[in-house]
């Protein structure tokens, strides 16, 4: 796996986490919204 593939992997995972946070927000699971947003930030930083 080259560097661009690794970057894309982490960005894809961050996007998945944000989608999960949006879904949880619509159901009122606020604690987990914060957690998933935190995970998305971490994965975005790994991509960087």
Phi and psi in degrees as GROMACS dihedral restraints (atoms count N, CA, C in turn):
[ dihedral_restraints ]
;  ai    aj    ak    al  type     phi  dphi    fc
    3     4     5     6     1   -84.1    20    10
    4     5     6     7     1   175.8    20    10
    6     7     8     9     1   -62.7    20    10
    7     8     9    10     1   -40.1    20    10
    9    10    11    12     1   -65.4    20    10
   10    11    12    13     1   -36.5    20    10
   12    13    14    15     1   -66.4    20    10
   13    14    15    16     1   -38.3    20    10
   15    16    17    18     1   -65.4    20    10
   16    17    18    19     1   -43.8    20    10
   18    19    20    21     1   -60.6    20    10
   19    20    21    22     1   -46.0    20    10
   21    22    23    24     1   -64.0    20    10
   22    23    24    25     1   -37.3    20    10
   24    25    26    27     1   -58.8    20    10
   25    26    27    28     1   -49.7    20    10
   27    28    29    30     1   -66.6    20    10
   28    29    30    31     1   -35.9    20    10
   30    31    32    33     1   -67.8    20    10
   31    32    33    34     1   -38.5    20    10
   33    34    35    36     1   -62.4    20    10
   34    35    36    37     1   -43.5    20    10
   36    37    38    39     1   -65.8    20    10
   37    38    39    40     1   -38.4    20    10
   39    40    41    42     1   -64.0    20    10
   40    41    42    43     1   -41.2    20    10
   42    43    44    45     1   -63.2    20    10
   43    44    45    46     1   -39.7    20    10
   45    46    47    48     1   -61.9    20    10
   46    47    48    49     1   -43.4    20    10
   48    49    50    51     1   -63.7    20    10
   49    50    51    52     1   -39.0    20    10
   51    52    53    54     1   -66.8    20    10
   52    53    54    55     1   -39.4    20    10
   54    55    56    57     1   -61.7    20    10
   55    56    57    58     1   -40.2    20    10
   57    58    59    60     1   -63.7    20    10
   58    59    60    61     1   -41.6    20    10
   60    61    62    63     1   -62.0    20    10
   61    62    63    64     1   -40.7    20    10
   63    64    65    66     1   -62.9    20    10
   64    65    66    67     1   -41.7    20    10
   66    67    68    69     1   -64.5    20    10
   67    68    69    70     1   -43.8    20    10
   69    70    71    72     1   -66.7    20    10
   70    71    72    73     1   -33.3    20    10
   72    73    74    75     1   -61.6    20    10
   73    74    75    76     1   -40.6    20    10
   75    76    77    78     1   -68.7    20    10
   76    77    78    79     1   -19.1    20    10
   78    79    80    81     1  -102.2    20    10
   79    80    81    82     1     0.4    20    10
   81    82    83    84     1    83.0    20    10
   82    83    84    85     1    17.9    20    10
   84    85    86    87     1   -90.2    20    10
   85    86    87    88     1    68.8    20    10
   87    88    89    90     1   -65.0    20    10
   88    89    90    91     1   -36.9    20    10
   90    91    92    93     1   -59.3    20    10
   91    92    93    94     1   -43.2    20    10
   93    94    95    96     1   -75.4    20    10
   94    95    96    97     1   -25.3    20    10
   96    97    98    99     1   -60.7    20    10
   97    98    99   100     1   -47.4    20    10
   99   100   101   102     1   -61.2    20    10
  100   101   102   103     1   -41.7    20    10
  102   103   104   105     1   -63.5    20    10
  103   104   105   106     1   -45.6    20    10
  105   106   107   108     1   -67.3    20    10
  106   107   108   109     1   -34.8    20    10
  108   109   110   111     1   -64.8    20    10
  109   110   111   112     1   -40.4    20    10
  111   112   113   114     1   -59.9    20    10
  112   113   114   115     1   -44.7    20    10
  114   115   116   117     1   -62.0    20    10
  115   116   117   118     1   -40.9    20    10
  117   118   119   120     1   -62.8    20    10
  118   119   120   121     1   -40.5    20    10
  120   121   122   123     1   -64.3    20    10
  121   122   123   124     1   -45.6    20    10
  123   124   125   126     1   -58.8    20    10
  124   125   126   127     1   -44.1    20    10
  126   127   128   129     1   -69.9    20    10
  127   128   129   130     1   -33.7    20    10
  129   130   131   132     1   -65.5    20    10
  130   131   132   133     1   -39.1    20    10
  132   133   134   135     1   -66.9    20    10
  133   134   135   136     1   -36.8    20    10
  135   136   137   138     1   -62.4    20    10
  136   137   138   139     1   -39.6    20    10
  138   139   140   141     1   -64.2    20    10
  139   140   141   142     1   -37.5    20    10
